[in-house]
């Protein structure tokens, strides 16, 4: 429950910052998008998401990274690394379980998370892998509008899998949905050898 608050219960940052980041990464916002909603759809720990429309009338969502988040995360990770060194030098279990190696892997992954091109690459790979699954839809990535700090993808409207009331109201068979979800996870793990941890 606590970790789920990082998904969409984080206060948004001002549209002025969104506009500045997009302009630094891609150019003037009014030249890139036919329409761009200044109100975020969701805000999370690393970035926030806005609805927009591209010049070809494609409906998209645009994820924009929080200002100065890279420096903040790197500072936090250095603190975690210091703690890992202390735990490793002062405890037997810290050495036994390789706490420093675990933290170094976490730092590597977090540094990739800070670059939206990695997320887009993984989403594209997942979309190709899941193309044979008719009940699974993975958004298309608009590569001309993706940078380390801006991610533009196909807009797919839906209901969060945890919103059982809305699923029931829409007549979604939750058992069938669970089967589709489980099948997609097994396909990722056992067939494709590529697991996307952000479904």
Buried (B, 14 or more C-beta within 10 A) or exposed (E): EEEEEEBBEBEBBEBEBBBBBBBEBBEEBEEBBEEBBEEBBBBBBBBBBBBBBBEEEBEBBBBBBBBEBBEEBBEEBEEEBEEBBEBBEEEEEBEEEEBBEEBBEBBEEBBEBBBBBBBBBBBBBBBEBBEEEEEBEBBBBBEEBBBEBBBBBBBEEEEEEEEEEEBEEEEBEEEEEEEBBEEBEEBBEEEBEEEBEEE
